[in-house]
Amino acid sequence: MPVLRKTDYVAEIVWLGHVAIGGSLTAQAVDTLDLGFEGDRGARHEGLCRASCGRVGNLYPRGTEIRNVRQLSVMSSDELELIARDMGLDALDPSLLGASIVLSGIPDFTHIPPCSRLQTAGGLTITVDMENRPCVLPGREIEAVFPGYGASYKAAATNRRGVTAWVERPGKLSKGDHMALFVPDQRQWAP
């Protein structure tokens, strides 16, 4: 019996980005991403393993080698619009946020369950790690383009920054592709 339930939600890829190794968090908009088991080849967050950061500071000392479940930053176009609105901007370019993939078509996207899968018709599959909580780094990128607005990013992006994910089955993603949402088939934890 499968432990992942296919939902009725199918998202369209409306934007793709590549964040180069070194330099800033800013992504370069691209039409395709060639994803391997290590993630986006040549990207800042590529790799099977990574050094632990403050997000897992209660588990490991900073810099401990751990599995890389933060290969990709996946966001919702609807949530990006809400972030921009709350910041007082007409629009917010996902490249300033270091996004890898922007999807349209899944409501409350940031809160899809951890371990959910997003799969293309060709079989490429990414696994959701968890919510990608907002931090000050994108605010710095925004401030450089929109002076006076960067500091408002973190509050506006709370509960809207999308998720981090890792590649479960490699392949190529293109703008306009569709990804079906599969969620864990289990009840909510109730201690």
CYANA upper distance limits for C-alpha pairs under 8 A (distance plus 0.5 A):
  3 VAL  CA    184 PRO  CA      6.42
  3 VAL  CA    185 ASP  CA      5.76
  3 VAL  CA    186 GLN  CA      8.24
  4 LEU  CA    116 SER  CA      8.11
  4 LEU  CA    182 PHE  CA      6.25
  4 LEU  CA    183 VAL  CA      5.81
  4 LEU  CA    184 PRO  CA      5.02
  4 LEU  CA    185 ASP  CA      5.77
  5 ARG  CA    182 PHE  CA      5.74
  5 ARG  CA    183 VAL  CA      5.81
  5 ARG  CA    184 PRO  CA      6.63
  5 ARG  CA    185 ASP  CA      6.01
  6 LYS  CA    180 ALA  CA      7.94
  6 LYS  CA    181 LEU  CA      6.68
  6 LYS  CA    182 PHE  CA      4.79
  6 LYS  CA    183 VAL  CA      7.06
  7 THR  CA    180 ALA  CA      7.93
  7 THR  CA    181 LEU  CA      6.22
  7 THR  CA    182 PHE  CA      6.17
  7 THR  CA    183 VAL  CA      7.60
  8 ASP  CA    180 ALA  CA      8.32
  8 ASP  CA    181 LEU  CA      8.05
  9 TYR  CA    105 GLY  CA      7.47
  9 TYR  CA    106 ILE  CA      6.60
  9 TYR  CA    180 ALA  CA      6.60
  9 TYR  CA    181 LEU  CA      6.23
 10 VAL  CA    105 GLY  CA      6.96
 10 VAL  CA    106 ILE  CA      7.63
 10 VAL  CA    178 HIS  CA      6.81
 10 VAL  CA    179 MET  CA      5.94
 10 VAL  CA    180 ALA  CA      4.82
 10 VAL  CA    181 LEU  CA      6.64
 11 ALA  CA    103 LEU  CA      6.28
 11 ALA  CA    104 SER  CA      5.77
 11 ALA  CA    105 GLY  CA      5.06
 11 ALA  CA    106 ILE  CA      6.52
 11 ALA  CA    178 HIS  CA      5.93
 11 ALA  CA    179 MET  CA      5.68
 11 ALA  CA    180 ALA  CA      6.88
 11 ALA  CA    181 LEU  CA      8.19
 12 GLU  CA    103 LEU  CA      5.95
 12 GLU  CA    104 SER  CA      5.75
 12 GLU  CA    105 GLY  CA      7.01
 12 GLU  CA    175 LYS  CA      8.46
 12 GLU  CA    176 GLY  CA      6.38
 12 GLU  CA    177 ASP  CA      6.33
 12 GLU  CA    178 HIS  CA      4.94
 12 GLU  CA    179 MET  CA      6.91
 13 ILE  CA    101 ILE  CA      7.44
 13 ILE  CA    102 VAL  CA      6.46
 13 ILE  CA    103 LEU  CA      5.14
 13 ILE  CA    104 SER  CA      7.08
 13 ILE  CA    174 SER  CA      7.81
 13 ILE  CA    175 LYS  CA      5.72
 13 ILE  CA    176 GLY  CA      5.66
 13 ILE  CA    177 ASP  CA      5.99
 13 ILE  CA    178 HIS  CA      6.58
 13 ILE  CA    179 MET  CA      8.03
 14 VAL  CA     77 SER  CA      8.24
 14 VAL  CA    101 ILE  CA      8.38
 14 VAL  CA    102 VAL  CA      6.24
 14 VAL  CA    103 LEU  CA      6.14
 14 VAL  CA    104 SER  CA      7.12
 14 VAL  CA    175 LYS  CA      6.13
 14 VAL  CA    176 GLY  CA      6.57
 15 TRP  CA     29 ALA  CA      7.73
 15 TRP  CA     30 VAL  CA      8.24
 15 TRP  CA     31 ASP  CA      8.19
 15 TRP  CA    101 ILE  CA      6.41
 15 TRP  CA    102 VAL  CA      5.49
 15 TRP  CA    103 LEU  CA      7.67
 15 TRP  CA    175 LYS  CA      6.50
 16 LEU  CA     29 ALA  CA      6.30
 16 LEU  CA     30 VAL  CA      6.01
 16 LEU  CA     31 ASP  CA      6.86
 16 LEU  CA     32 THR  CA      7.31
 16 LEU  CA     33 LEU  CA      7.70
 16 LEU  CA     99 ALA  CA      7.98
 16 LEU  CA    100 SER  CA      5.96
 16 LEU  CA    101 ILE  CA      5.19
 16 LEU  CA    102 VAL  CA      6.87
 16 LEU  CA    174 SER  CA      8.14
 16 LEU  CA    175 LYS  CA      7.15
 17 GLY  CA     27 ALA  CA      5.74
 17 GLY  CA     28 GLN  CA      5.76
 17 GLY  CA     29 ALA  CA      4.94
 17 GLY  CA     30 VAL  CA      5.93
 17 GLY  CA     33 LEU  CA      8.37
 17 GLY  CA     95 SER  CA      7.11
 17 GLY  CA     98 GLY  CA      7.99
 17 GLY  CA     99 ALA  CA      6.47
 17 GLY  CA    100 SER  CA      5.01
 17 GLY  CA    101 ILE  CA      6.87
 18 HIS  CA     27 ALA  CA      5.52
 18 HIS  CA     28 GLN  CA      5.68
 18 HIS  CA     29 ALA  CA      7.05
 18 HIS  CA     30 VAL  CA      7.32
 18 HIS  CA     33 LEU  CA      8.23
 18 HIS  CA     40 ASP  CA      7.93
 18 HIS  CA     43 ALA  CA      6.75
 18 HIS  CA     98 GLY  CA      8.41
 18 HIS  CA     99 ALA  CA      8.27
 18 HIS  CA    100 SER  CA      6.53
 19 VAL  CA     25 LEU  CA      6.95
 19 VAL  CA     26 THR  CA      6.69
 19 VAL  CA     27 ALA  CA      4.77
 19 VAL  CA     28 GLN  CA      6.79
 19 VAL  CA     43 ALA  CA      5.77
 19 VAL  CA     44 ARG  CA      6.15
 19 VAL  CA     45 HIS  CA      8.47
 19 VAL  CA     98 GLY  CA      6.80
 19 VAL  CA     99 ALA  CA      8.42
 19 VAL  CA    100 SER  CA      8.05
 20 ALA  CA     27 ALA  CA      7.73
 20 ALA  CA     42 GLY  CA      6.89
 20 ALA  CA     43 ALA  CA      5.20
 20 ALA  CA     44 ARG  CA      5.81
 21 ILE  CA     42 GLY  CA      6.97
 21 ILE  CA     43 ALA  CA      5.77
 21 ILE  CA     44 ARG  CA      4.60
 21 ILE  CA     45 HIS  CA      8.28
 22 GLY  CA     44 ARG  CA      7.21
 24 SER  CA    141 GLU  CA      8.49
 25 LEU  CA     96 LEU  CA      7.62
 25 LEU  CA     97 LEU  CA      7.49
 25 LEU  CA     98 GLY  CA      5.67
 25 LEU  CA    137 LEU  CA      7.95
 25 LEU  CA    138 PRO  CA      7.67
 25 LEU  CA    141 GLU  CA      7.87
 26 THR  CA     95 SER  CA      5.76
 26 THR  CA     96 LEU  CA      5.39
 26 THR  CA     97 LEU  CA      6.97
 26 THR  CA     98 GLY  CA      5.55
 26 THR  CA    141 GLU  CA      7.48
 27 ALA  CA     94 PRO  CA      8.26
 27 ALA  CA     95 SER  CA      4.89
 27 ALA  CA     96 LEU  CA      7.12
 27 ALA  CA     97 LEU  CA      8.00
 27 ALA  CA     98 GLY  CA      5.48
 27 ALA  CA     99 ALA  CA      7.04
 27 ALA  CA    100 SER  CA      8.00
 28 GLN  CA     95 SER  CA      6.75
 29 ALA  CA     95 SER  CA      7.21
 31 ASP  CA    174 SER  CA      6.23
 31 ASP  CA    175 LYS  CA      6.11
 32 THR  CA    172 LYS  CA      7.31
 32 THR  CA    173 LEU  CA      5.89
 32 THR  CA    174 SER  CA      4.81
 32 THR  CA    175 LYS  CA      7.01
 33 LEU  CA     40 ASP  CA      7.18
 33 LEU  CA    172 LYS  CA      6.18
 33 LEU  CA    173 LEU  CA      5.65
 33 LEU  CA    174 SER  CA      7.08
 34 ASP  CA     40 ASP  CA      6.85
 34 ASP  CA     41 ARG  CA      7.46
 34 ASP  CA    170 PRO  CA      8.39
 34 ASP  CA    171 GLY  CA      6.54
 34 ASP  CA    172 LYS  CA      4.99
 34 ASP  CA    173 LEU  CA      7.00
 35 LEU  CA     39 GLY  CA      5.66
 35 LEU  CA     40 ASP  CA      5.37
 35 LEU  CA     41 ARG  CA      7.08
 35 LEU  CA    167 VAL  CA      7.60
 35 LEU  CA    170 PRO  CA      5.82
 35 LEU  CA    171 GLY  CA      5.90
 35 LEU  CA    172 LYS  CA      6.43
 35 LEU  CA    173 LEU  CA      8.04
 36 GLY  CA     40 ASP  CA      7.08
 36 GLY  CA     41 ARG  CA      7.45
 36 GLY  CA    167 VAL  CA      7.37
 36 GLY  CA    169 ARG  CA      8.14
 36 GLY  CA    170 PRO  CA      5.16
 36 GLY  CA    171 GLY  CA      7.11
 37 PHE  CA     47 GLY  CA      8.46
 37 PHE  CA     48 LEU  CA      7.61
 37 PHE  CA    166 TRP  CA      8.49
 37 PHE  CA    167 VAL  CA      6.00
 37 PHE  CA    168 GLU  CA      7.18
 37 PHE  CA    169 ARG  CA      7.42
 37 PHE  CA    170 PRO  CA      6.37
 38 GLU  CA     46 GLU  CA      5.97
 38 GLU  CA     47 GLY  CA      4.83
 38 GLU  CA     48 LEU  CA      5.47
 38 GLU  CA     71 GLN  CA      7.92
 38 GLU  CA    167 VAL  CA      7.67
 39 GLY  CA     43 ALA  CA      8.40
 39 GLY  CA     45 HIS  CA      7.98
 39 GLY  CA     46 GLU  CA      5.57
 39 GLY  CA     47 GLY  CA      6.89
 39 GLY  CA     48 LEU  CA      8.35
 39 GLY  CA     71 GLN  CA      5.85
 39 GLY  CA     72 LEU  CA      7.53
 39 GLY  CA    166 TRP  CA      7.06
 39 GLY  CA    167 VAL  CA      6.30
 40 ASP  CA     45 HIS  CA      8.11
 40 ASP  CA     46 GLU  CA      6.20
 40 ASP  CA     71 GLN  CA      7.72
 40 ASP  CA     72 LEU  CA      8.11
 41 ARG  CA     46 GLU  CA      6.72
 42 GLY  CA     46 GLU  CA      7.03
 45 HIS  CA     70 ARG  CA      7.31
 45 HIS  CA     71 GLN  CA      5.47
 45 HIS  CA     72 LEU  CA      7.60
 46 GLU  CA     71 GLN  CA      6.14
 47 GLY  CA     68 ASN  CA      6.99
 47 GLY  CA     71 GLN  CA      7.65
 48 LEU  CA     67 ARG  CA      6.57
 48 LEU  CA     68 ASN  CA      5.80
 49 CYS  CA     65 GLU  CA      6.93
 49 CYS  CA     66 ILE  CA      5.93
 49 CYS  CA     67 ARG  CA      4.88
 49 CYS  CA     68 ASN  CA      4.94
 50 ARG  CA     65 GLU  CA      6.10
 50 ARG  CA     66 ILE  CA      6.09
 50 ARG  CA     67 ARG  CA      6.76
 50 ARG  CA     68 ASN  CA      5.69
 51 ALA  CA     62 ARG  CA      7.69
 51 ALA  CA     63 GLY  CA      4.98
 51 ALA  CA     64 THR  CA      5.76
 51 ALA  CA     65 GLU  CA      5.15
 51 ALA  CA     66 ILE  CA      6.67
 52 SER  CA     56 VAL  CA      7.01
 52 SER  CA     57 GLY  CA      8.00
 52 SER  CA     60 TYR  CA      7.40
 52 SER  CA     61 PRO  CA      7.82
 52 SER  CA     62 ARG  CA      5.78
 52 SER  CA     63 GLY  CA      5.35
 52 SER  CA     64 THR  CA      5.65
 52 SER  CA     65 GLU  CA      6.65
 52 SER  CA     66 ILE  CA      6.72
 53 CYS  CA     57 GLY  CA      6.82
 53 CYS  CA     62 ARG  CA      5.74
 53 CYS  CA     63 GLY  CA      7.00
 54 GLY  CA     62 ARG  CA      7.16
 56 VAL  CA     60 TYR  CA      6.86
 57 GLY  CA     61 PRO  CA      6.64
 57 GLY  CA     62 ARG  CA      6.93
 60 TYR  CA     64 THR  CA      6.79
 68 ASN  CA    166 TRP  CA      7.87
 69 VAL  CA    129 ASP  CA      6.50
 69 VAL  CA    164 THR  CA      7.60
 69 VAL  CA    165 ALA  CA      6.32
 69 VAL  CA    166 TRP  CA      5.56
 70 ARG  CA    129 ASP  CA      7.72
 70 ARG  CA    164 THR  CA      5.63
 70 ARG  CA    165 ALA  CA      5.95
 70 ARG  CA    166 TRP  CA      6.59
 71 GLN  CA    164 THR  CA      7.56
 71 GLN  CA    165 ALA  CA      6.47
 71 GLN  CA    166 TRP  CA      5.59
 71 GLN  CA    167 VAL  CA      7.98
 72 LEU  CA     99 ALA  CA      8.08
 72 LEU  CA    100 SER  CA      6.15
 72 LEU  CA    101 ILE  CA      8.03
 72 LEU  CA    164 THR  CA      6.00
 72 LEU  CA    165 ALA  CA      5.56
 72 LEU  CA    166 TRP  CA      6.58
 73 SER  CA     98 GLY  CA      7.78
 73 SER  CA     99 ALA  CA      5.60
 73 SER  CA    100 SER  CA      5.59
 73 SER  CA    101 ILE  CA      6.98
 73 SER  CA    132 ASN  CA      8.03
 73 SER  CA    162 GLY  CA      7.66
 73 SER  CA    163 VAL  CA      6.50
 73 SER  CA    164 THR  CA      5.22
 73 SER  CA    165 ALA  CA      7.00
 74 VAL  CA     99 ALA  CA      6.74
 74 VAL  CA    100 SER  CA      6.44
 74 VAL  CA    101 ILE  CA      5.25
 74 VAL  CA    102 VAL  CA      6.31
 74 VAL  CA    103 LEU  CA      7.96
 74 VAL  CA    162 GLY  CA      6.07
 74 VAL  CA    163 VAL  CA      5.84
 74 VAL  CA    164 THR  CA      6.56
 74 VAL  CA    165 ALA  CA      7.66
 75 MET  CA     79 GLU  CA      7.99
 75 MET  CA     80 LEU  CA      8.00
 75 MET  CA     99 ALA  CA      7.37
 75 MET  CA    101 ILE  CA      6.74
 75 MET  CA    102 VAL  CA      5.22
 75 MET  CA    103 LEU  CA      6.72
 75 MET  CA    109 PHE  CA      8.03
 75 MET  CA    110 THR  CA      7.88
 75 MET  CA    161 ARG  CA      6.77
 75 MET  CA    162 GLY  CA      4.79
 75 MET  CA    163 VAL  CA      7.07
 76 SER  CA     80 LEU  CA      6.72
 76 SER  CA    102 VAL  CA      5.87
 76 SER  CA    103 LEU  CA      5.41
 76 SER  CA    104 SER  CA      6.29
 76 SER  CA    106 ILE  CA      8.08
 76 SER  CA    109 PHE  CA      6.73
 76 SER  CA    110 THR  CA      8.14
 76 SER  CA    162 GLY  CA      6.93
 77 SER  CA     81 GLU  CA      6.82
 77 SER  CA    102 VAL  CA      6.52
 77 SER  CA    103 LEU  CA      6.43
 77 SER  CA    104 SER  CA      5.98
 78 ASP  CA     82 LEU  CA      7.06
 78 ASP  CA    104 SER  CA      7.31
 79 GLU  CA     83 ILE  CA      6.72
 79 GLU  CA    108 ASP  CA      8.44
 79 GLU  CA    109 PHE  CA      8.34
 79 GLU  CA    160 ARG  CA      5.96
 79 GLU  CA    161 ARG  CA      7.92
 80 LEU  CA     84 ALA  CA      6.70
 80 LEU  CA     91 ALA  CA      8.40
 80 LEU  CA     92 LEU  CA      7.12
 80 LEU  CA     94 PRO  CA      8.17
 80 LEU  CA    160 ARG  CA      7.88
 80 LEU  CA    161 ARG  CA      8.30
 81 GLU  CA     85 ARG  CA      6.63
 81 GLU  CA     91 ALA  CA      6.91
 81 GLU  CA     92 LEU  CA      7.63
 82 LEU  CA     86 ASP  CA      6.65
 82 LEU  CA    156 ALA  CA      8.36
 83 ILE  CA     87 MET  CA      6.70
 83 ILE  CA     92 LEU  CA      8.18
 83 ILE  CA    153 TYR  CA      7.93
 83 ILE  CA    156 ALA  CA      5.56
 83 ILE  CA    157 ALA  CA      5.96
 83 ILE  CA    160 ARG  CA      7.73
 84 ALA  CA     88 GLY  CA      6.70
 84 ALA  CA     89 LEU  CA      5.44
 84 ALA  CA     90 ASP  CA      6.79
 84 ALA  CA     91 ALA  CA      5.83
 84 ALA  CA     92 LEU  CA      5.87
 84 ALA  CA    156 ALA  CA      8.22
 85 ARG  CA     89 LEU  CA      6.15
 85 ARG  CA     90 ASP  CA      7.05
 85 ARG  CA     91 ALA  CA      7.96
 86 ASP  CA    156 ALA  CA      6.13
 87 MET  CA    149 TYR  CA      7.26
 87 MET  CA    152 SER  CA      6.39
 87 MET  CA    153 TYR  CA      7.08
 87 MET  CA    156 ALA  CA      6.74
 92 LEU  CA     96 LEU  CA      8.30
 93 ASP  CA     97 LEU  CA      8.10
 94 PRO  CA     98 GLY  CA      7.20
 94 PRO  CA     99 ALA  CA      6.14
 94 PRO  CA    102 VAL  CA      8.18
 95 SER  CA     99 ALA  CA      6.44
 96 LEU  CA    138 PRO  CA      6.69
 96 LEU  CA    141 GLU  CA      6.10
 96 LEU  CA    142 ILE  CA      6.58
 97 LEU  CA    138 PRO  CA      5.43
 97 LEU  CA    141 GLU  CA      7.94
 97 LEU  CA    142 ILE  CA      8.50
 98 GLY  CA    138 PRO  CA      7.81
108 ASP  CA    112 ILE  CA      7.62
109 PHE  CA    160 ARG  CA      8.28
109 PHE  CA    162 GLY  CA      6.90
110 THR  CA    131 GLU  CA      6.39
110 THR  CA    132 ASN  CA      8.27
110 THR  CA    159 ASN  CA      6.88
110 THR  CA    160 ARG  CA      6.07
110 THR  CA    161 ARG  CA      6.87
110 THR  CA    162 GLY  CA      4.67
110 THR  CA    163 VAL  CA      6.29
111 HIS  CA    131 GLU  CA      7.14
111 HIS  CA    159 ASN  CA      8.14
111 HIS  CA    162 GLY  CA      8.23
112 ILE  CA    116 SER  CA      7.50
112 ILE  CA    183 VAL  CA      8.29
113 PRO  CA    128 VAL  CA      8.21
113 PRO  CA    130 MET  CA      7.82
113 PRO  CA    183 VAL  CA      7.11
113 PRO  CA    184 PRO  CA      7.87
114 PRO  CA    128 VAL  CA      5.94
114 PRO  CA    129 ASP  CA      5.77
114 PRO  CA    130 MET  CA      5.42
114 PRO  CA    131 GLU  CA      8.31
115 CYS  CA    127 THR  CA      6.24
115 CYS  CA    128 VAL  CA      5.54
115 CYS  CA    129 ASP  CA      6.43
115 CYS  CA    130 MET  CA      8.21
115 CYS  CA    183 VAL  CA      7.66
115 CYS  CA    184 PRO  CA      7.20
116 SER  CA    127 THR  CA      6.38
116 SER  CA    128 VAL  CA      5.82
116 SER  CA    181 LEU  CA      7.60
116 SER  CA    182 PHE  CA      6.05
116 SER  CA    183 VAL  CA      4.93
116 SER  CA    184 PRO  CA      6.57
117 ARG  CA    125 THR  CA      6.97
117 ARG  CA    126 ILE  CA      6.16
117 ARG  CA    127 THR  CA      5.16
117 ARG  CA    128 VAL  CA      6.65
117 ARG  CA    180 ALA  CA      8.48
117 ARG  CA    181 LEU  CA      6.38
117 ARG  CA    182 PHE  CA      5.52
117 ARG  CA    183 VAL  CA      6.98
118 LEU  CA    125 THR  CA      6.10
118 LEU  CA    126 ILE  CA      5.91
118 LEU  CA    127 THR  CA      7.16
118 LEU  CA    128 VAL  CA      8.37
118 LEU  CA    179 MET  CA      5.95
118 LEU  CA    180 ALA  CA      5.95
118 LEU  CA    181 LEU  CA      5.34
118 LEU  CA    182 PHE  CA      6.89
119 GLN  CA    123 GLY  CA      6.41
119 GLN  CA    124 LEU  CA      6.07
119 GLN  CA    125 THR  CA      4.84
119 GLN  CA    126 ILE  CA      7.10
119 GLN  CA    179 MET  CA      5.32
119 GLN  CA    180 ALA  CA      5.71
119 GLN  CA    181 LEU  CA      7.27
119 GLN  CA    182 PHE  CA      8.46
120 THR  CA    124 LEU  CA      5.89
120 THR  CA    125 THR  CA      7.14
120 THR  CA    177 ASP  CA      7.57
120 THR  CA    178 HIS  CA      6.30
120 THR  CA    179 MET  CA      5.01
120 THR  CA    180 ALA  CA      6.93
121 ALA  CA    178 HIS  CA      7.75
121 ALA  CA    179 MET  CA      7.70
123 GLY  CA    169 ARG  CA      7.62
123 GLY  CA    171 GLY  CA      8.22
124 LEU  CA    168 GLU  CA      8.23
124 LEU  CA    169 ARG  CA      5.63
124 LEU  CA    170 PRO  CA      5.91
124 LEU  CA    171 GLY  CA      5.62
124 LEU  CA    172 LYS  CA      7.65
124 LEU  CA    173 LEU  CA      8.32
125 THR  CA    167 VAL  CA      6.80
125 THR  CA    168 GLU  CA      5.96
125 THR  CA    169 ARG  CA      5.41
125 THR  CA    170 PRO  CA      7.41
126 ILE  CA    165 ALA  CA      6.75
126 ILE  CA    166 TRP  CA      6.02
126 ILE  CA    167 VAL  CA      4.99
126 ILE  CA    168 GLU  CA      5.74
126 ILE  CA    169 ARG  CA      7.32
127 THR  CA    165 ALA  CA      5.82
127 THR  CA    166 TRP  CA      5.88
127 THR  CA    167 VAL  CA      6.79
127 THR  CA    168 GLU  CA      6.62
128 VAL  CA    163 VAL  CA      7.10
128 VAL  CA    164 THR  CA      6.52
128 VAL  CA    165 ALA  CA      4.80
128 VAL  CA    166 TRP  CA      7.20
129 ASP  CA    163 VAL  CA      7.48
129 ASP  CA    164 THR  CA      6.00
129 ASP  CA    165 ALA  CA      5.56
129 ASP  CA    166 TRP  CA      7.70
130 MET  CA    163 VAL  CA      5.96
130 MET  CA    164 THR  CA      6.35
130 MET  CA    165 ALA  CA      7.94
131 GLU  CA    159 ASN  CA      8.49
131 GLU  CA    161 ARG  CA      7.91
131 GLU  CA    162 GLY  CA      6.47
131 GLU  CA    163 VAL  CA      4.83
131 GLU  CA    164 THR  CA      6.93
132 ASN  CA    161 ARG  CA      6.31
132 ASN  CA    162 GLY  CA      6.14
132 ASN  CA    163 VAL  CA      5.10
132 ASN  CA    164 THR  CA      6.11
133 ARG  CA    158 THR  CA      7.28
133 ARG  CA    159 ASN  CA      7.83
133 ARG  CA    161 ARG  CA      6.75
133 ARG  CA    162 GLY  CA      8.41
134 PRO  CA    153 TYR  CA      8.49
134 PRO  CA    154 LYS  CA      5.88
134 PRO  CA    155 ALA  CA      8.50
134 PRO  CA    157 ALA  CA      6.50
134 PRO  CA    158 THR  CA      6.59
134 PRO  CA    161 ARG  CA      6.59
135 CYS  CA    139 GLY  CA      8.05
135 CYS  CA    154 LYS  CA      6.43
136 VAL  CA    140 ARG  CA      7.05
136 VAL  CA    151 ALA  CA      8.24
136 VAL  CA    153 TYR  CA      8.28
136 VAL  CA    154 LYS  CA      6.95
137 LEU  CA    141 GLU  CA      7.31
138 PRO  CA    142 ILE  CA      6.67
138 PRO  CA    150 GLY  CA      8.17
138 PRO  CA    153 TYR  CA      8.03
139 GLY  CA    143 GLU  CA      6.49
139 GLY  CA    149 TYR  CA      8.30
139 GLY  CA    150 GLY  CA      4.64
139 GLY  CA    151 ALA  CA      6.33
139 GLY  CA    152 SER  CA      7.97
139 GLY  CA    153 TYR  CA      5.98
139 GLY  CA    154 LYS  CA      7.47
140 ARG  CA    144 ALA  CA      6.90
140 ARG  CA    150 GLY  CA      6.33
140 ARG  CA    151 ALA  CA      8.35
141 GLU  CA    145 VAL  CA      7.37
141 GLU  CA    150 GLY  CA      7.83
142 ILE  CA    146 PHE  CA      6.18
142 ILE  CA    147 PRO  CA      8.07
142 ILE  CA    149 TYR  CA      7.31
142 ILE  CA    150 GLY  CA      5.45
142 ILE  CA    153 TYR  CA      8.47
143 GLU  CA    147 PRO  CA      5.18
143 GLU  CA    148 GLY  CA      6.73
143 GLU  CA    149 TYR  CA      6.22
143 GLU  CA    150 GLY  CA      4.64
143 GLU  CA    151 ALA  CA      7.95
144 ALA  CA    150 GLY  CA      8.38
146 PHE  CA    150 GLY  CA      7.57
149 TYR  CA    153 TYR  CA      7.64
152 SER  CA    156 ALA  CA      6.81
153 TYR  CA    157 ALA  CA      6.40
154 LYS  CA    158 THR  CA      6.78
156 ALA  CA    160 ARG  CA      8.38
157 ALA  CA    161 ARG  CA      5.91
173 LEU  CA    177 ASP  CA      7.31
